[in-house]
Amino acid sequence: MARRFGGRFSPDNARPAPGEGPRAAAHPFAGKRPAAGGARVNLLFLAALPFAITAFFQPPAGLASDLAAFACLSLAAWLTREGLRAEAEFDARATARRPPIPRKIFGSVLTALGLGLGTLSGGPVGALLIGGIGGLLHALAFGPDPLRSKVAEGTDLFQTDRVARAVAEAEAHLAAMRAAIDGTRDRALADRVAGFEATARGLIRRVEDDPRDLTAARRWLGVYLQGAQAAAVKYAGLAPHDRDGAARADFTALIDDLETGFAARSDSLLAGDRSDLTVEIEVLRERLAREGLARHTLGPGNLDDTGAAGAARQPEGRSA
């Protein structure tokens, strides 16, 4: 989508769009990470091209083996790229299930098979060695897929599955909402929606950090985000005919209300965690106080930690 240049000191940056209040625009790269291993994966795609070129200068058997090698290496590169993306999403979340398909491992196997087929004309032994070395190097370069799910302390796999499904549903709603607004080519509104996404993802991270909060946040991550997506799609259809900006103002007001609600819900969950911490601290203090009273009832012959500390604080030259 084409965007006008703008920055911190641009004149238009200080003027909010119609229907918007004074609000700092979210940075377009906020919360995003660079793609892991992107350049290396592109090299894998390039490595498959020579087999597609040399295949047409080979006899029929060589043609078939080189085209099969090209197909295997291309599929291996694609699986590796998808595996890296799945691993990045897995690492970014506190609670997540392992990827259902070990894409990078399959990529290593297909790399070994493709190199073996491409060098089969040199003999089966050489093809086996080159394929094995290529698959091993692929595995060392990209590593294995996550083989275990990340489960938060105090939760089980069932709760992890519930959180994973709720998070995936919420992310799908946010992606559809962003795609609908990007289609309007309204940069100011797209930045406004990006700010709401950042707030919504804050609530998502709260649920990932503590899956017990899912019950309190499920309506926000499901019903409200689904309604926001439907409103974004509806506005995208009305945007070309919105001459007076009334529909845009209504949609922006909705985003403001949703962002305020999501922020309040996230703060309430955090306040609940703080209250739980306060209760734990008070209970521990009461137990320590009881332990201190019990130690005062000990006889002089039973020297505990308190007595040892008192003896250590006596002036030098005096014996206990």
C-alpha positions in Angstrom: 0.0 0.0 0.0 1.4 3.4 -1.0 2.1 5.7 2.0 3.0 9.3 2.3 6.3 10.0 3.9 5.9 11.1 7.5 7.9 11.2 10.7 8.2 12.7 14.1 8.7 16.2 12.8 6.4 16.1 9.8 3.7 18.8 9.9 0.9 16.3 9.3 2.0 14.2 12.3 0.6 16.8 14.8 -2.8 17.1 13.1 -5.2 14.3 13.9 -7.6 13.1 11.3 -11.3 13.9 11.5 -12.9 12.1 14.3 -9.7 11.3 16.0 -8.4 12.8 19.3 -4.8 13.7 20.0 -3.1 10.3 20.2 0.4 9.2 19.5 0.6 7.0 16.4 2.0 3.5 16.9 5.3 2.9 15.2 4.8 0.6 12.2 7.5 -1.8 13.4 6.4 -1.9 17.0 6.3 -5.4 18.4 7.7 -6.9 15.1 10.9 -8.9 14.7 13.0 -9.4 11.7 12.5 -12.7 9.9 14.9 -15.3 11.2 17.2 -16.8 8.6 15.5 -15.1 5.7 18.7 -14.7 3.7 19.8 -18.3 4.2 16.4 -19.5 3.1 16.6 -17.4 -0.1 20.0 -19.1 -0.8 18.3 -22.5 -0.6 15.8 -21.5 -3.3 18.8 -20.3 -5.5 20.6 -23.6 -4.8 17.8 -25.5 -6.6 18.0 -23.5 -9.8 21.1 -25.1 -11.4 19.3 -28.5 -11.4 16.4 -26.9 -13.3 18.8 -25.5 -15.9 21.1 -28.5 -16.4 18.1 -30.9 -16.6 17.4 -30.0 -20.2 21.0 -30.9 -21.3 20.8 -34.4 -19.9 19.5 -37.7 -21.3 16.0 -38.7 -20.2 17.3 -40.4 -17.0 19.3 -37.3 -16.1 16.4 -35.1 -17.0 14.1 -36.9 -14.6 16.7 -37.0 -11.8 17.6 -33.3 -12.1 14.0 -32.2 -12.2 13.2 -34.4 -9.2 16.2 -32.8 -7.4 14.9 -29.3 -8.2 11.5 -30.2 -6.9 12.9 -31.7 -3.7 15.2 -28.8 -3.0 12.5 -26.2 -3.7 10.1 -28.0 -1.4 12.8 -28.2 1.2 13.5 -24.5 1.0 9.7 -23.7 1.4 9.3 -26.1 4.4 12.4 -24.5 6.0 11.0 -21.0 5.6 7.6 -22.1 7.0 9.4 -23.9 9.9 11.4 -20.8 10.8 8.2 -18.7 10.8 6.5 -21.2 13.0 9.5 -21.3 15.3 9.5 -17.5 15.6 5.8 -17.5 16.6 6.5 -20.3 19.1 9.4 -18.4 20.7 7.4 -15.1 20.9 4.7 -16.7 23.0 5.0 -17.7 26.7 2.5 -20.5 26.2 2.3 -22.4 22.9 2.0 -25.8 21.4 4.8 -27.2 19.4 4.3 -27.1 15.6 2.2 -30.1 14.5 4.6 -30.7 11.5 8.4 -30.7 12.0 8.9 -28.6 8.8 12.6 -28.0 9.3 13.3 -31.7 9.9 11.4 -32.6 6.8 13.4 -29.9 5.0 16.7 -31.5 6.0 15.5 -34.9 4.7 14.3 -33.4 1.4 17.6 -31.5 1.0 19.5 -34.8 1.4 17.2 -36.5 -1.1 17.4 -33.7 -3.6 21.2 -33.5 -3.5 21.4 -37.3 -3.8 19.1 -37.3 -6.9 21.0 -34.4 -8.4 24.3 -36.2 -8.1 23.1 -39.7 -8.9 24.9 -39.7 -12.3 28.2 -39.9 -10.4 27.3 -43.2 -8.8 25.1 -44.3 -5.9 27.9 -44.1 -3.3 28.8 -40.5 -4.1 25.2 -39.5 -4.3 24.6 -41.0 -0.8 27.6 -39.2 0.6 26.7 -35.8 -0.9 23.1 -36.2 0.1 24.0 -37.1 3.7 26.4 -34.3 4.0 23.9 -31.8 2.6 21.1 -32.9 4.9 23.5 -32.8 7.9 24.6 -29.3 7.0 21.0 -28.2 6.6 20.2 -29.5 10.1 23.2 -27.8 11.6 22.4 -24.5 9.9 18.7 -24.3 10.8 18.4 -26.6 13.8 15.4 -28.8 14.7 11.8 -27.8 15.2 10.4 -27.2 18.7 9.6 -30.7 19.8 7.9 -29.9 23.1 5.0 -27.5 23.9 5.6 -24.6 26.3 3.4 -25.0 29.3 3.2 -22.3 31.9 4.0 -23.3 35.5 0.9 -24.5 37.4 -1.0 -25.3 34.2 -1.6 -28.5 32.2 -1.6 -29.3 28.5 -5.4 -28.9 28.3 -5.2 -25.3 29.5 -2.3 -24.7 27.1 -4.5 -25.9 24.2 -7.3 -23.6 25.2 -5.0 -20.6 25.4 -3.4 -21.5 22.1 -6.7 -21.8 20.3 -7.9 -18.5 21.8 -4.7 -16.7 20.9 -4.8 -18.1 17.3 -8.5 -16.9 17.0 -7.6 -13.5 18.3 -4.6 -13.1 16.0 -6.8 -14.2 13.0 -9.3 -11.4 13.8 -6.6 -8.8 14.1 -5.0 -9.9 10.8 -8.4 -9.7 9.0 -9.1 -6.3 10.5 -5.7 -5.0 9.5 -6.2 -6.3 5.9 -9.6 -4.6 5.6 -8.3 -1.2 6.8 -5.1 -1.5 4.6 -7.5 -1.9 1.7 -8.9 1.6 2.3 -5.4 3.2 1.7 -6.0 5.5 4.7 -2.6 5.7 6.4 -3.8 7.6 9.4 -6.6 5.1 10.1 -4.2 2.2 9.5 -1.8 3.6 12.1 -4.7 4.1 14.5 -5.7 0.4 14.0 -2.1 -0.6 14.5 -2.2 1.2 17.9 -5.3 -0.8 18.8 -3.6 -4.0 17.8 -0.7 -3.2 20.1 -3.1 -2.8 23.0 -5.0 -5.9 22.1 -1.8 -7.9 21.9 -0.9 -6.6 25.4 -4.0 -8.4 26.7 -3.1 -11.5 24.6 0.4 -11.6 26.3 -1.2 -11.3 29.7 -3.3 -14.4 29.0 -0.2 -16.3 27.6 1.8 -15.4 30.7 -1.0 -16.6 33.0 -3.5 -19.0 31.3 -5.8 -18.7 34.3 -6.8 -15.3 33.0 -8.3 -16.8 29.9 -11.8 -17.1 31.5 -11.8 -13.3 32.3 -10.4 -12.3 28.9 -12.1 -14.8 26.6 -15.0 -12.5 25.7 -12.5 -9.8 24.7 -10.3 -12.0 22.6 -13.3 -13.7 20.9 -16.6 -11.7 20.7 -15.2 -8.2 20.8 -12.4 -8.8 18.3 -14.8 -10.6 16.0 -17.1 -7.6 16.2 -14.2 -5.2 15.5 -13.2 -7.3 12.5 -16.8 -7.2 11.2 -16.9 -3.4 11.7 -13.6 -3.0 9.9 -14.8 -5.0 6.9 -18.1 -3.1 6.8 -16.3 0.2 7.0 -13.9 -0.8 4.2 -16.9 -1.4 2.0 -18.4 2.0 2.9 -15.1 4.0 2.7 -15.3 4.8 -1.0 -18.7 6.4 -0.5 -18.1 8.1 2.8 -17.9 11.7 1.5 -18.7 13.5 4.7 -16.4 11.3 6.9 -19.3 10.2 9.2 -18.6 6.5 8.9 -14.9 7.1 9.5 -15.6 9.1 12.6 -17.9 6.4 13.9 -15.4 3.6 13.2 -12.6 5.6 14.9 -14.7 6.2 17.9 -15.4 2.5 18.1 -11.6 1.8 18.0 -11.1 4.3 20.8 -13.7 2.6 22.9 -12.3 -0.8 22.2 -8.7 0.2 23.0 -9.8 1.8 26.3 -11.7 -1.4 27.2 -8.8 -3.7 26.3 -6.3 -1.5 28.3 -8.7 -1.5 31.3 -9.1 -5.3 31.1 -5.4 -5.8 30.9 -4.8 -3.5 33.9 -7.5 -5.3 35.9 -5.8 -8.6 35.3 -2.5 -7.1 36.4 -4.2 -5.6 39.5 -5.6 -9.1 40.3 -2.1 -10.6 40.1 -0.8 -7.8 42.4 -3.6 -8.5 44.9 -2.7 -12.2 44.8 0.9 -11.3 45.4 -0.1 -9.1 48.3 -2.1 -12.0 49.9 0.9 -14.3 49.5 3.2 -11.8 51.1 0.8 -11.2 54.0 0.4 -15.0 54.6 4.2 -15.5 54.5 4.7 -12.6 57.0 2.2 -14.1 59.4 4.0 -17.4 59.2 7.3 -15.8 59.8 5.9 -13.9 62.7 4.6 -17.1 64.3 8.0 -18.7 63.7 9.6 -15.8 65.4 7.3 -16.1 68.4 8.0 -19.9 68.6 11.7 -19.2 68.7 11.4 -16.8 71.6 9.9 -19.7 73.7 12.9 -21.9 73.2 15.1 -22.5 76.3 18.6 -21.0 76.6 20.2 -24.4 75.8 18.4 -24.5 72.3 20.4 -22.0 70.3 18.5 -21.1 67.1 19.3 -18.7 64.3 18.1 -15.7 66.3 20.3 -16.6 69.2 23.3 -17.1 67.0 22.7 -13.7 65.4 22.4 -12.1 68.8 25.7 -13.6 69.9 27.4 -12.4 66.8 26.3 -8.8 67.5 27.8 -8.8 71.0 30.8 -6.5 71.5 34.3 -8.0 71.2 35.8 -9.1 74.5 32.5 -10.3 75.9 31.5 -13.9 75.9 28.0 -15.1 75.4 
